[in-house]
Each structure stands twice: as structure tokens, then as C-alpha cells.
Amino acid sequence: MSKKEFILLLAAAVLLLAFIYIMHEGFIPSNGQIRNEQVNSINIEYSNGTSTGKNVYIADTPIEQATGLMYMNSMGGCNGIGNCYGMLFVFPNSSEECFWMKNTEISLKQSWIYNNTIIYQVEGVPYSLKSFCHYGNYVLETYANSSLGIGDHIYLNGSS
């Protein structure tokens, strides 16, 4: 290997390491930290007629949606207002959305929401690469033991 080839290879290696570092620091939170700072409230109307308000993290950008709750072992402090109920993925249009549990440490229930109604649910297995897809304009991820069910209604900011 010539000196020029060695220098080019070394420069490529340094750039690759810098890229990995930036990606790691920018997208992987430390334990207990959520990348997304945006928190909002939702109103849940259960099929049995009861209702409650909950705080959730909002994932409404492609980066937030791609990372979701990966690498987290809890929902965190909900930006200082107590524990969050989950993470609400907000999509600009109703479409088929797919989720998996890669690099997700928490057992989660994923609820697809269309016209403010939960229409499909799955319980994800931590670290699973299996994808689940369904149609909706929101997906709400909560702890697996949440009491949400198909037919329950979810309203962002308590609006109807």
C-alpha cells in the first residue's frame, strides 16, 4: 500500500468514526432521557364510559418517529411534570404505519388510532425485529399493561 492510499484510508476511517460519534450523541439518549422535548396531553375515553387525561411525548418528526422509545428503560420524567403515559406518533395523513421493537428495552403496547378511535393493537416484544403494520393517523405506545383497548377514544389536547 502506498503512502497516499494509507492516508486516504486513514482519513476515511477518521470520518467514519466522527460520523458514528455524531449519530450516537445526537440520536441515542442517555438512560432516562427522551430525545423529544415536546409533551402534550391526551384525553382517553374508555369503552366503559370512564375517561381520564394523560401526558404523552409527541413524536411528529421523521427522526423522532424513527427513534421512538429506543434505548429507554422507562418513560422518563415527562419533562418535569411526572411520568408520561407513553409516546404519541402523529402522522400528517392517515396511512399504513409500521412499527418494530428493535433496540427497545420496554415491553410496549402499540395502538393504531384512526378518527380518534383505537382500531388495532399489538404488544411488542423488547428487541424484536418483527414489524406490525396497520392503517391510522396516530399510533400510541404505552406500557404493555395499560388498560387501553380497541374501541377506546383518544383525543389530543382533550379536543373531540
Long-range contacts (C-beta under 8 A, 24 or more apart in sequence): 27-63, 27-67, 28-67, 28-70, 28-71, 29-71, 29-72, 31-72, 31-73, 32-72, 32-73, 32-74, 32-76, 32-77, 33-76, 34-69, 34-72, 34-75, 34-76, 34-79, 34-84, 35-63, 35-64, 35-67, 36-64, 36-87, 37-79, 39-78, 39-79, 39-81, 39-84, 40-88, 40-156, 40-157, 41-157, 41-158, 42-85, 42-88, 42-140, 42-154, 42-155, 42-156, 42-157, 42-158, 43-154, 43-155, 43-157, 43-158, 44-148, 44-152, 44-153, 44-154, 44-155, 45-152, 45-153, 45-155, 46-147, 46-149, 46-152, 47-149, 47-151, 47-152, 53-158, 54-84, 54-85, 54-86, 55-81, 55-82, 55-84, 55-85, 56-84, 56-85, 56-86, 56-87, 56-88, 56-140, 57-84, 57-86, 57-87, 57-88, 58-87, 58-88, 58-90, 59-87, 59-88, 59-89, 59-90, 60-89, 60-90, 65-89, 68-99, 68-104, 68-141, 69-104, 69-106, 69-108, 69-141, 70-102, 70-103, 70-104, 71-103, 71-104, 71-105, 72-104, 72-105, 72-106, 73-105, 73-106, 74-106, 75-106, 75-143, 85-142, 85-146, 86-140, 86-141, 86-142, 86-143, 86-146, 87-140, 87-141, 88-138, 88-139, 88-140, 88-141, 88-154, 88-156, 89-138, 89-139, 89-140, 89-141, 90-137, 90-138, 90-156, 91-136, 91-137, 91-138, 91-139, 93-137, 94-135, 94-136, 94-137, 95-135, 95-136, 95-137, 96-133, 96-134, 96-135, 97-133, 97-134, 97-135, 97-136, 97-139, 98-131, 98-132, 98-133, 99-124, 99-131, 99-132, 99-133, 99-139, 99-141, 100-124, 100-128, 100-129, 100-130, 100-131, 100-132, 101-125, 101-126, 101-127, 101-128, 101-129, 101-130, 102-127, 102-128, 102-129, 103-127, 106-143, 107-143, 107-144, 108-141, 108-142, 108-143, 108-144, 109-141, 109-142, 109-143, 109-144, 109-145, 109-146, 109-148, 110-139, 110-140, 110-141, 111-139, 111-140, 111-141, 111-142, 111-148, 111-154, 112-136, 112-138, 112-139, 113-137, 113-138, 113-139, 113-140, 113-154, 116-153, 116-154, 116-155, 116-160, 117-151, 117-152, 117-153, 117-154, 118-148, 118-149, 118-150, 118-151, 118-152, 118-153, 118-154, 119-150, 120-150, 121-148, 121-149, 121-150
